Amino acid sequence: MKTSDAEEILLKYWPQIGFRVKNSIGRSTPDWEDVASEILVAVVAALRGEKFRGDSSLGTFIYSVTTNKIIDHIRQKKKALGPFLESGDDSDPYLHLETQERVRLIAGFLKQLKPKYADILYLHYYLDLPLSQIAQIYGISAGTMSTWIKTARNMLKKLMKNLPVDGAKNSA
């Protein structure tokens, strides 16, 4: 495979790959471009190594590579979230259920936020990235990032205030 063929594949299929990856893992996820680039590298490597037999069209081959890479990316993210989603104390099933319910509620609240706010909360509080690094990812100033994270926290607090408290309904 020649370099010009790789460039042709890049120009022709990059918009389709990018669109599919963004829709699958989230438009505001900063690593969608990395996943899309991995797909192109895998396609070019398969074509150069003659692993593409030609049983299907090139577009179908790229579609299957794209699907597999997206699934791999999602699985890796789930593995990273696994310890967070599982309770550390297996001896108390009620505590385990309570923790799972809390995680489910928080995940639901995060889905109600704008994607950028959910993403920055995830990056800062779960992945422990400093605000300056998150600001760099988004291409904004650290001051703007501080404002965004404060807004995101306030929106999350507002959503959580609507939660019924155990004793509140009984006393009313």
N, C-alpha and C positions, 0 to 999 in steps of 0.2 A: 504494500500500500504506500502510495506517495504522499508527501506532505500536502500537496494540493488537494488530494482526496480527503484528507483529514480536515482541511480548512473548509472544503465544500460541505462535509457532514456537519461541521460546527455551524456554518452559516444557515444551512437548510433546517437542521433539527433543533438548534438551541432554543428558539422561541417555544416550540412544542414541549420540549423537556422542561424548560423553566416554568411554563404555565402549569404543567402537570405536577411538578414538585411543589410549587407554591400552593396549589390548591390542596395537595395531600398533607403537607406538614405545616402549613400556615404561612401566609404572606408576610407576616411580621416576624417570623422566625429568622434570626440572623444567619443561620447556617444553611438556608435553602440553596444558596449559590454553591456552597461546598458540596452538597449532595448532587446537584446538577453537574458540577465539574467532575465528580467521581464517576458519574454515569458516562460522560463523554470520554474520559480516560479509559474506562472499562470497554467501551464500544471500540475505540481505536485500537486498544491492545488486543481485543478479540479478532478484529479484522486483520491486524498485522500478524498475529499468531495463527491465522487461518482457522480460527475456531468457529467462525461463521461459515456454515456449510452451504448456505444459499437455499435451504429448504423452504424458507419463507422470504418475504420481501425485507429489505433493509429496515424499513419503517417498523415492521412487526418485530424484528429482532431488537431494535432500539426500544420499542415499547416494553418488551419483556424485561430487558436489562433495567429500564427505568422502574418498572414495577418492583422488581426484586431489590433494587437499591433503596427504594422508598420503604419497603417492608423491613429491610435490615436496619435502616435508620430509626424507624419507629420502635423496633424491638430493643435497640440499644438504649433509647430513651426510657423505655419501660424498665429495663434492667437498672438504670440509674435511679429511677424513682422507686424501685422495689423496696429498699430498706425504709424509705420514708413512709410507704403505704402500709407496711406490716408493723404490727405492734411488737414491742420488745419483750413484753411479759405475756408468755403463752399460758401461764398458770391461771389467769383470771379471764374467763371467756367474756364476761361483761365489760371489762376494761378493753379487751380486744375489739368488741363490737362498738363500744363508744368511740374508740380511736378511729375505726373504719368509718363510722358515721360522720365524725368531725372532718376527716379527710374528704369524704364525699361532699359535704356541705361547702367546704372551702373551695374545692374544685368547681362546684356549681357556681359559686360566687365569682370565681376568677373568669369563668366563661361569660359572665354577664358584663364584665369590664371590656373596654376597648382592647383589642389584641396587644397594642403597644404597652398598655398599662399592666396587663397580665404577664407579658413577657419580661418587663423590667422587674416586677416583683419576683418572678421565678429566678431570673438571673442574679438578683441581689440577695434574696433571702435563702434560696435553695442552693444555688451554685456558689454563693459567697463571693461574687465578683464585686469589686469596688465600684462605686458610682462613676468614678473617672473612666474606668475601662468600659462600662456600659455606655457612657456618653460618647466615647470614641467609636464604639460599634455603631451607634445611631448617627454619628457625625454631628453631634451637637455639643454645646458647652457644658461644663460640669454644673454650672448654675442652673441651666435649663433642665438638666437631668435631676437635680435636687427638687426642682419644682414639679417635675413629672412624677417622681416617686412619692412626694408628699400628696399630690393629687390622687395618685393610685391608692395610697393607704387610706386617705379620707373617703374615697369612693367605696373601698372594701369595708371600712368601718360602718358607713351608712347602710350598706347592704346587710351587714351582720346585726345591726341594731333592730332590724325587723324580725329577727329570730325570736320565737316565743321562749320565754324562760320557764322552767318547770313549775315554779310556784306561782307565777304571775297569772295564769289562767284560772287556777283554783281559787285564788283570793278575790278575784274580780266578780 
